[in-house]
Amino acid sequence: MPDRTPTRRPTALVIGASAAGLFTAAALAGSADVTIVERDVLPAGAAPRRGVPQARHAHLVWSGGVLAFDALLPGVVDDVVARGGRLVRIMGDMVSRAPNEVWFRRFLATHHRNLASSRDLLDAVLRDRVLAHPRTALRQGTTALGLEGDARRVTGLRVRDDTGERILTADLVVDASGRGSRTPHWLRALGLPRVTERRVDAGITYATRVYRAPGTTAATGFPLVNVQANPSRAPGRGGIVLPVEGGRWIVTLAGTRGGEPTGDPGAFAEFARRLADPVIGALIENADAVGGVTVTRGTANQRRHYEKIRRWPDGFLVLGDAVAGYNPVYGHGLTVAAQSAVAVRDLLRTTGMTTPGSGRLLQRAAARPVSAAWNLAVGQDAFYPDATDTPPSLPQRLLARYVDRAVATGARSPRALGALLDVMSLEKPATRLFAPDMLLPMLLGPKKKHLPGPPLTEAEWEAALP
């Protein structure tokens, strides 16, 4: 019988065990033996971790992300719900005021659902599912120091743990380390060109406080309440009440330059009352706070165009916030990270991880879901004072006006709302806003008037009373 040499299974290293890293590991586990390299020691269960300070604030996963979550990890959304999360009907289970100051009617006709939970719970469920895979391992307390290889191919990662420095070899190294990624420096050290970067900073500060769900709201499926800031009325102020597991409300307030919330617990509720609509302030007026106020300031939209670098090494890939980070108010970061991981998984089903040229193909695939979320975020934030060195162009201004009309139409037309949510949820491209079910209600005019205030029912107001 002829000798048969067993085919070696490829290996991959993923830098970072936050959501983007976990999604990436799930995407790669069907093609490689995966090791996640994580600087921190991860908590057991749904608990805070040092490396994700933004986890204290309200997080939502849009329906495009819900679909991507289950594509990567079938049943994981049900796992989150089983442990206390909720699938929130958009807009049926929401009370939402758009940036153009229009209140959405609570239509029930669309299929769109947000996944709502604390970030601690979501990360714990993702860790449990990803690390249970027999082809996935975790190296905690290990810091990535730099890439091994050259401008043609990355061959591994130089790391440091409590025993010293060492080199880990792999067929693919993935940077999913977040906004603080060192990849621009690492690529320059390999002799590769500088990456083109863009930054749009609305100057938003976030402040979050957790409350015990007041009255009987924990038992009644209380709606998510969202008041978005208006870019045309600087400083922009907004906020969100996110009911989560454990009978708690995560309340996040936001303000741009000159109107920022502070970490003063005594000023938190007063800031909420001074929003363009005081509904959040009224809801938390008699609620009991749990702990102090958490403040975050580094919220700029930041994008690195790795897919455009003329030379890209095989064996290397960048995903998640290391490619693009968004103003958290839009809630798109988790969705894009999952969609990028799905794109990588799908490409690897037809393209070998070690095939020459695969690095560039993987990076381009990972970048495709980024553009839609980026355009939605900067299309709003670029209108804040001093957000960018390049003011919005005439086409951008015209598009922003059209989007405002689409929002105003969707706020009172269920057909148009479906088209709007397809785009906002990152299920469909922005061209969906020009489909007949948006254009006809926009041109002919929906019959329903705009709401004069937040569409909370009398029963919901009563449920929030102590």
C-alpha positions as CSV (number, residue, x, y, z in Angstrom):
1,M,0.0,0.0,0.0
2,P,1.3,3.5,-0.7
3,D,2.4,5.6,2.2
4,R,0.0,8.4,3.1
5,T,1.2,11.5,4.8
6,P,-1.6,12.9,7.0
7,T,-2.6,16.5,6.0
8,R,-1.6,18.9,8.8
9,R,-4.5,21.0,10.1
10,P,-3.8,24.7,9.8
11,T,-3.3,26.8,13.0
12,A,-4.6,30.3,13.8
13,L,-3.9,32.8,16.6
14,V,-6.5,35.3,17.5
15,I,-5.5,38.4,19.5
16,G,-8.2,39.3,22.0
17,A,-11.0,37.4,23.7
18,S,-13.6,40.2,23.4
19,A,-16.7,39.7,21.2
20,A,-14.8,40.3,17.9
21,G,-12.1,37.8,18.9
22,L,-14.7,35.2,19.9
23,F,-16.6,35.6,16.7
24,T,-13.4,35.2,14.8
25,A,-12.4,32.0,16.7
26,A,-15.9,30.6,15.9
27,A,-15.4,31.4,12.2
28,L,-12.0,29.8,12.1
29,A,-12.6,26.7,14.1
30,G,-14.0,24.8,11.2
31,S,-10.8,25.3,9.2
32,A,-8.0,25.4,11.8
33,D,-6.9,24.8,15.4
34,V,-7.4,28.2,17.0
35,T,-5.7,29.7,20.0
36,I,-7.0,32.9,21.5
37,V,-4.3,35.1,23.0
38,E,-5.8,37.3,25.7
39,R,-3.9,39.9,27.9
40,D,-6.4,39.7,30.8
41,V,-7.5,36.8,33.0
42,L,-11.1,36.4,32.0
43,P,-13.9,36.3,34.7
44,A,-16.0,33.3,35.4
45,G,-19.6,33.9,34.4
46,A,-21.3,37.2,33.6
47,A,-18.9,39.6,35.4
48,P,-17.0,42.8,34.4
49,R,-13.5,42.6,32.9
50,R,-10.8,45.2,32.8
51,G,-10.2,45.1,29.1
52,V,-13.7,46.1,28.1
53,P,-14.5,49.3,30.0
54,Q,-17.3,50.2,27.5
55,A,-19.2,47.2,28.7
56,R,-20.7,49.2,31.5
57,H,-22.8,51.2,29.0
58,A,-26.0,50.1,27.2
59,H,-25.5,47.7,24.3
60,L,-27.9,46.5,21.7
61,V,-27.4,44.0,18.9
62,W,-29.4,44.9,15.8
63,S,-31.3,42.2,13.8
64,G,-28.5,42.0,11.2
65,G,-26.2,41.0,14.1
66,V,-28.8,38.6,15.6
67,L,-28.7,36.7,12.2
68,A,-24.9,36.7,12.1
69,F,-24.7,35.5,15.7
70,D,-26.8,32.5,14.9
71,A,-25.0,31.9,11.6
72,L,-21.7,31.6,13.5
73,L,-23.0,29.9,16.7
74,P,-26.4,28.3,16.1
75,G,-28.7,28.7,19.1
76,V,-26.5,31.3,20.8
77,V,-29.2,34.0,20.8
78,D,-31.6,31.5,22.5
79,D,-28.8,30.9,25.1
80,V,-28.7,34.7,25.8
81,V,-32.5,34.9,26.1
82,A,-32.5,31.8,28.4
83,R,-30.1,33.5,30.8
84,G,-32.2,36.7,31.0
85,G,-31.7,38.6,27.7
86,R,-34.6,39.7,25.5
87,L,-35.4,39.9,21.8
88,V,-37.0,43.3,21.5
89,R,-39.4,44.0,18.7
90,I,-38.4,47.1,16.7
91,M,-40.5,49.3,17.2
92,G,-43.1,47.4,19.1
93,D,-41.1,47.0,22.3
94,M,-39.4,50.4,22.0
95,V,-40.1,54.0,22.7
96,S,-37.7,55.8,20.4
97,R,-37.1,59.4,19.3
98,A,-35.0,59.9,16.2
99,P,-32.2,62.4,15.7
100,N,-34.6,64.6,13.7
101,E,-36.9,64.7,16.9
102,V,-39.6,62.5,15.5
103,W,-41.1,59.8,17.7
104,F,-41.6,56.4,16.1
105,R,-45.0,54.8,16.3
106,R,-44.8,51.3,17.9
107,F,-45.6,49.3,14.8
108,L,-45.6,45.5,15.1
109,A,-45.5,44.7,11.4
110,T,-41.8,44.3,10.9
111,H,-39.7,41.2,11.5
112,H,-36.8,43.1,13.1
113,R,-35.6,42.2,16.6
114,N,-32.8,43.7,18.8
115,L,-31.0,41.4,21.2
116,A,-30.9,43.3,24.6
117,S,-28.9,42.2,27.6
118,S,-25.9,43.5,29.7
119,R,-22.6,43.2,27.8
120,D,-21.3,41.1,30.7
121,L,-24.0,38.4,30.0
122,L,-23.5,38.5,26.3
123,D,-19.7,38.1,26.6
124,A,-20.1,35.2,29.1
125,V,-22.5,33.3,26.8
126,L,-20.2,33.8,23.8
127,R,-17.1,32.7,25.8
128,D,-19.0,29.6,27.0
129,R,-20.0,28.6,23.5
130,V,-16.7,29.4,21.7
131,L,-14.3,27.9,24.2
132,A,-16.4,24.7,24.4
133,H,-15.3,23.9,20.8
134,P,-12.6,21.1,20.8
135,R,-10.5,23.0,18.3
136,T,-10.3,26.2,20.3
137,A,-7.9,27.0,23.1
138,L,-7.3,30.1,25.3
139,R,-4.0,31.6,26.6
140,Q,-4.9,34.1,29.3
141,G,-2.5,36.6,30.8
142,T,-0.6,36.7,27.6
143,T,0.3,40.0,25.8
144,A,0.9,40.3,22.1
145,L,4.1,42.1,21.4
146,G,4.6,42.0,17.6
147,L,4.3,40.0,14.4
148,E,6.8,37.4,13.2
149,G,7.6,37.1,9.5
150,D,8.1,39.6,6.8
151,A,6.2,41.8,4.3
152,R,5.1,38.8,2.3
153,R,3.9,36.4,5.0
154,V,3.3,36.6,8.8
155,T,4.4,33.4,10.4
156,G,3.5,34.0,14.1
157,L,3.3,36.2,17.1
158,R,5.8,37.3,19.7
159,V,4.1,37.3,23.1
160,R,4.9,37.8,26.8
161,D,3.4,35.9,29.7
162,D,4.4,35.4,33.3
163,T,7.2,33.1,32.2
164,G,8.8,35.6,29.8
165,E,8.8,36.2,26.0
166,R,8.2,33.5,23.4
167,I,7.2,33.1,19.8
168,L,4.0,31.3,18.8
169,T,3.9,30.2,15.2
170,A,0.7,30.0,13.1
171,D,-0.6,29.9,9.6
172,L,-2.9,32.8,10.3
173,V,-2.7,35.6,12.9
174,V,-5.8,37.7,13.5
175,D,-5.8,41.0,15.3
176,A,-9.1,41.5,17.1
177,S,-7.6,43.5,19.9
178,G,-9.9,46.6,19.6
179,R,-9.4,50.3,19.2
180,G,-6.0,50.2,20.8
181,S,-4.7,47.8,18.1
182,R,-0.9,48.0,17.5
183,T,-1.3,46.7,13.9
184,P,-0.3,50.1,12.2
185,H,3.0,50.0,14.0
186,W,3.5,46.3,13.4
187,L,3.0,46.6,9.7
188,R,5.4,49.5,9.5
189,A,8.0,47.3,11.3
190,L,7.6,44.7,8.5
191,G,8.3,47.4,5.9
192,L,4.7,47.7,4.7
193,P,3.0,51.0,3.8
194,R,1.2,53.2,6.3
195,V,-2.5,52.5,6.5
196,T,-5.0,55.3,5.5
197,E,-7.1,56.3,8.5
198,R,-10.1,58.5,8.9
199,R,-11.5,59.9,12.2
200,V,-14.9,61.6,12.8
201,D,-15.3,62.7,16.4
202,A,-18.6,64.2,17.5
203,G,-16.9,64.7,21.0
204,I,-19.5,62.6,22.7
205,T,-19.1,61.6,26.4
206,Y,-21.1,58.7,27.8
207,A,-22.2,58.4,31.4
208,T,-24.0,55.2,32.7
209,R,-25.7,54.3,35.9
210,V,-27.5,51.1,36.8
211,Y,-30.9,51.2,38.6
212,R,-33.2,48.7,40.1
213,A,-36.2,48.3,37.7
214,P,-38.8,50.5,39.4
215,G,-42.3,49.5,40.3
216,T,-43.4,46.3,38.5
217,T,-41.4,47.0,35.3
218,A,-39.2,44.0,35.8
219,A,-42.1,41.7,35.4
220,T,-44.0,43.4,32.6
221,G,-41.5,43.5,29.7
222,F,-41.0,47.3,29.9
223,P,-40.0,48.8,26.6
224,L,-36.6,50.1,25.8
225,V,-36.7,54.0,25.9
226,N,-34.3,55.9,23.6
227,V,-34.0,59.7,23.0
228,Q,-31.4,60.3,20.3
229,A,-29.4,63.5,20.0
230,N,-30.0,66.0,17.2
231,P,-26.8,66.9,15.3
232,S,-28.4,70.2,14.1
233,R,-28.8,71.4,17.7
234,A,-25.4,71.4,19.3
235,P,-24.6,70.4,21.9
236,G,-26.4,67.1,21.2
237,R,-27.8,65.3,24.2
238,G,-29.4,61.9,24.3
239,G,-30.0,58.8,26.5
240,I,-31.3,55.3,26.7
241,V,-33.1,53.1,29.3
242,L,-32.2,49.5,28.6
243,P,-34.1,47.0,30.8
244,V,-31.8,43.9,31.3
245,E,-31.5,40.7,33.2
246,G,-31.6,40.7,37.0
247,G,-34.4,43.3,37.4
248,R,-32.1,46.2,36.4
249,W,-32.1,49.2,34.1
250,I,-28.9,50.3,32.4
251,V,-29.3,54.0,31.8
252,T,-26.8,55.6,29.5
253,L,-26.7,59.4,28.9
254,A,-24.7,61.1,26.3
255,G,-23.7,64.7,25.3
256,T,-21.4,66.3,22.8
257,R,-18.8,69.1,23.3
258,G,-20.2,71.7,25.7
259,G,-23.0,69.4,26.9
260,E,-21.3,66.4,28.3
261,P,-22.6,64.4,31.3
262,T,-20.3,64.1,34.3
263,G,-19.5,61.3,36.8
264,D,-21.3,63.2,39.6
265,P,-24.1,60.9,40.8
266,G,-26.1,63.9,42.1
267,A,-26.2,65.4,38.6
268,F,-27.2,62.3,36.7
269,A,-30.9,62.5,36.9
270,E,-30.9,66.2,36.4
271,F,-29.0,65.8,33.1
272,A,-31.7,63.2,32.0
273,R,-34.4,65.7,32.8
274,R,-32.7,68.3,30.6
275,L,-32.8,66.2,27.5
276,A,-34.9,67.5,24.6
277,D,-37.6,65.2,26.0
278,P,-37.6,64.6,29.8
279,V,-39.1,61.1,29.6
280,I,-35.9,59.3,30.8
281,G,-35.6,61.7,33.7
282,A,-39.2,61.1,34.7
283,L,-38.7,57.3,34.6
284,I,-35.7,57.2,36.8
285,E,-36.9,60.0,39.2
286,N,-38.1,57.4,41.8
287,A,-35.8,54.5,40.8
288,D,-33.1,53.3,43.2
289,A,-29.5,53.5,41.8
290,V,-27.1,50.6,42.1
291,G,-23.6,52.0,42.5
292,G,-22.1,55.1,40.9
293,V,-21.7,56.6,37.4
294,T,-19.3,55.2,34.8
295,V,-18.0,57.8,32.2
296,T,-16.4,57.1,28.8
297,R,-15.0,59.7,26.5
298,G,-13.1,57.9,23.7
299,T,-16.1,57.5,21.4
300,A,-14.8,58.8,18.0
301,N,-15.6,57.0,14.7
302,Q,-12.3,55.6,13.6
303,R,-11.6,53.6,10.5
304,R,-8.4,52.0,9.1
305,H,-8.5,51.0,5.4
306,Y,-6.4,47.9,5.5
307,E,-8.2,46.5,2.5
308,K,-6.7,49.4,0.4
309,I,-3.0,48.8,1.3
310,R,-1.1,47.9,-1.9
311,R,0.9,45.1,-0.3
312,W,-0.7,42.9,2.3
313,P,1.0,39.9,3.9
314,D,-0.5,36.4,3.8
315,G,-1.1,34.9,7.1
316,F,-2.5,38.1,8.7
317,L,-6.0,39.5,9.2
318,V,-7.5,42.4,11.2
319,L,-11.1,42.4,12.4
320,G,-13.5,44.3,14.7
321,D,-12.8,47.6,16.3
322,A,-9.1,47.2,15.2
323,V,-10.5,48.0,11.7
324,A,-13.3,50.4,12.5
325,G,-14.8,51.6,15.7
326,Y,-18.1,53.5,15.8
327,N,-19.8,56.0,18.0
328,P,-21.5,53.5,20.4
329,V,-24.8,55.3,20.2
330,Y,-25.6,53.6,16.9
331,G,-25.1,50.1,18.4
332,H,-23.4,48.6,15.3
333,G,-20.0,47.4,16.5
334,L,-21.1,43.9,17.6
335,T,-23.2,43.4,14.5
336,V,-20.3,44.4,12.1
337,A,-17.8,42.2,14.0
338,A,-20.1,39.2,13.7
339,Q,-20.9,39.9,10.0
340,S,-17.1,40.2,9.2
341,A,-16.4,36.9,10.9
342,V,-19.2,35.3,8.8
343,A,-17.6,36.7,5.7
344,V,-14.2,35.2,6.7
345,R,-15.7,31.8,7.4
346,D,-17.5,31.7,4.1
347,L,-14.4,32.6,2.2
348,L,-12.4,30.0,3.9
349,R,-14.8,27.3,2.7
350,T,-13.5,27.9,-0.8
351,T,-10.0,29.4,-0.3
352,G,-7.3,27.7,1.7
353,M,-5.9,29.6,4.7
354,T,-2.3,29.0,3.4
355,T,-3.1,29.7,-0.3
356,P,-0.9,32.5,-1.7
357,G,-2.9,35.7,-1.9
358,S,-5.4,34.5,0.7
359,G,-4.4,37.3,3.1
360,R,-5.6,40.1,0.9
361,L,-8.8,38.2,0.0
362,L,-9.6,37.6,3.7
363,Q,-9.0,41.3,4.6
364,R,-11.2,42.5,1.8
365,A,-14.0,40.1,2.8
366,A,-13.7,41.2,6.4
367,A,-14.0,44.9,5.4
368,R,-17.2,44.6,3.3
369,P,-19.6,44.8,6.2
370,V,-17.8,47.8,7.6
371,S,-18.9,50.4,5.1
372,A,-22.6,50.3,5.7
373,A,-22.2,50.9,9.5
374,W,-19.5,53.5,8.9
375,N,-21.6,55.5,6.5
376,L,-24.6,55.5,8.8
377,A,-22.5,56.7,11.8
378,V,-20.4,59.4,10.1
379,G,-23.5,60.5,8.1
380,Q,-24.8,61.8,11.4
381,D,-21.7,62.6,13.4
382,A,-20.0,64.6,10.6
383,F,-22.6,67.4,11.2
384,Y,-21.5,68.1,14.8
385,P,-19.2,71.1,15.2
386,D,-15.4,70.2,14.9
387,A,-16.2,66.5,14.3
388,T,-14.0,66.4,11.2
389,D,-11.5,68.5,9.2
390,T,-13.5,67.8,6.1
391,P,-17.0,69.3,6.3
392,P,-19.9,67.4,4.7
393,S,-20.0,67.8,1.0
394,L,-23.1,68.8,-0.9
395,P,-24.0,65.2,-1.9
396,Q,-23.6,64.2,1.8
397,R,-25.9,67.0,2.9
398,L,-28.5,66.0,0.3
399,L,-28.3,62.4,1.4
400,A,-28.6,63.4,5.0
401,R,-31.8,65.3,4.2
402,Y,-33.2,62.3,2.3
403,V,-32.4,60.0,5.3
404,D,-34.2,62.5,7.6
405,R,-37.3,62.3,5.3
406,A,-37.0,58.5,5.3
407,V,-36.9,58.5,9.1
408,A,-39.9,60.8,9.3
409,T,-41.8,58.6,6.9
410,G,-40.9,55.4,8.7
411,A,-42.0,56.9,12.0
412,R,-45.6,56.8,10.8
413,S,-45.7,54.3,8.0
414,P,-45.2,50.6,8.8
415,R,-44.2,49.8,5.1
416,A,-41.6,52.5,5.1
417,L,-40.4,51.5,8.6
418,G,-39.6,48.0,7.3
419,A,-37.4,49.5,4.6
420,L,-35.7,51.8,7.1
421,L,-35.0,49.1,9.6
422,D,-33.6,46.8,6.9
423,V,-30.9,49.5,6.5
424,M,-30.5,50.5,10.2
425,S,-30.3,46.9,11.3
426,L,-27.6,46.2,8.7
427,E,-29.6,43.5,7.0
428,K,-29.7,45.3,3.6
429,P,-27.6,48.0,1.8
430,A,-28.5,51.7,1.9
431,T,-30.0,51.4,-1.6
432,R,-33.0,49.8,0.2
433,L,-34.1,53.3,1.2
434,F,-35.0,54.0,-2.5
435,A,-37.3,51.0,-2.9
436,P,-41.0,51.6,-3.7
437,D,-42.2,50.8,-0.1
438,M,-40.2,53.7,1.0
439,L,-40.6,56.1,-1.9
440,L,-44.4,55.8,-2.3
441,P,-45.3,56.6,1.4
442,M,-42.7,59.4,1.3
443,L,-44.1,61.0,-1.9
444,L,-47.8,60.3,-1.3
445,G,-47.6,61.1,2.4
446,P,-48.7,58.7,5.2
447,K,-52.0,59.6,6.8
448,K,-51.0,59.3,10.4
449,K,-49.7,62.4,12.1
450,H,-46.4,62.5,13.9
451,L,-46.7,61.7,17.6
452,P,-46.6,64.7,20.0
453,G,-44.6,62.8,22.6
454,P,-43.2,59.4,23.7
455,P,-45.7,56.6,23.1
456,L,-45.6,55.0,26.5
457,T,-49.0,53.5,27.5
458,E,-50.8,54.5,30.7
459,A,-50.2,51.0,32.0
460,E,-46.4,51.4,31.4
461,W,-46.3,54.7,33.2
462,E,-48.2,53.1,36.1
463,A,-45.8,50.1,36.1
464,A,-42.8,52.5,36.6
465,L,-44.3,54.1,39.7
466,P,-42.8,53.0,43.0
